[in-house]
Amino acid sequence: MATLDIEHLAKRFGAVTVIPDLSLSVAEGEFLVLVGPSGCGKSTLLRLIAGLEQPSGGAIRIDGRDVTDEGPKERGIGMVFQSYALYPHMNAKRNIGFGLEMARMAKASIDERIANVSAKLQLNDYLRHKPRELSGGQRQRVAIGRAMTREPKLFLLDEPLSNLDASLRSSMRVEISRLRRQVASTMIYVTHDQVEAMTLADRIVVLDGGKIAQAGAPMDLYDQPANRFVASFIGSPAMNFLTGCIASLQDEQADVALDAGFSTRLKLVAPAAQGQRVTLGIRPEHIAIVESADAAQLSGVAEVVELLGSDTFIHVDSAGGMIAIRAGGGNRPHRGDAIHICAPPARSYLFDSDGARLA
């Protein structure tokens, strides 16, 4: 296992700056997930760590050793790409061991490593199969196995599940969770899927425009987002936002008047000013459905109802815009039904016009 330290790393492609100035440390044995929307710089950062891209500035240290100018082979890493990148004319066994062949390792040692890896990845029955004879999940396991045979201290995974269907993605998440307990490596995993990030990571780093918007344990980011960007990205369905202004301030609490026509009182975590324009955020699973309009803060009409069995997603057309609600599977309204809702202050967030969190 290895430590990783990134110091003031920058990457520019001509006039375009992808990563302006980024510093990050990864502990030995940590499973770190880089997450963010397309174009945020997460795959570029991974390629810089791997040595596949040359930085425009800054330093990369693995176990304290400066590897900024070293090639991928010298860094002691294993990498799994979004595409499987398997040789179509080779069977699974040869694909897994090909890197060791090229390193001129003894055949007996190669066979021993392949046997060890294939047993861990449950590939023993498929070693003679060529990639075209394997399922997507099996091909991905072969690609992971190829990286594992190098016994890397640092394991890099670049959106390894993005080409799989929904059912297979779920099962492969379980496989990767199991794999991390068997492989003595520090792991850095790139994804745009926040479900993967939440379920796999020891720590999540949310990137926005090549900068770290927030880093922390999955539930810390869910419960205490530092800003509106993180709040909107972590959680599925995404957080609802309602605009308004601060009507009054008293004892570190703010009375917020929403444009949708109701008010709420929130405890502030940062300074705010009376009359300041703000945005209230509340997650779909925290919205409460009440029986009558008299008991509600906001009412609307069910525009779309998604029945998923264990959950029901209700999209309500209201004075505050479209509101997504995550309710229990037993809640089954019809399109056009009146829906009356409340936003509990204890589960609500407040952001200023720049997206910084106020409450």
Secondary structure, 3 states (H helix, E strand, C coil): CCCEEEEEEEEEECCEEEEEEEEEEECCCCEEEEECCCCCCHHHHHHHHHCCCCCCEEEEEECCEECCCCCHHHHCEEEECCCCCCCCCCCHHHHHHHHHHHCCCCHHHHHHHHHHHHHHCCCHHHCCCCHHHCCHHHHHHHHHHHHHCCCCCEEEEECCCCCCCHHHHHHHHHHHHHHHHHCCCEEEEEECCHHHHHHHCCEEEEEECCEEEEEECHHHHHHCCCEHHHHHHCCCCCCEEEEEEEEEEECCEEEEEECCCCEEEEECCCCCCCCCEEEEEECHHHCEEECCHHHCCEEEEEEEEEECCCEEEEEEEECCEEEEEEEECCCCCCCCCEEEEECCHHHEEEEECCCEECC
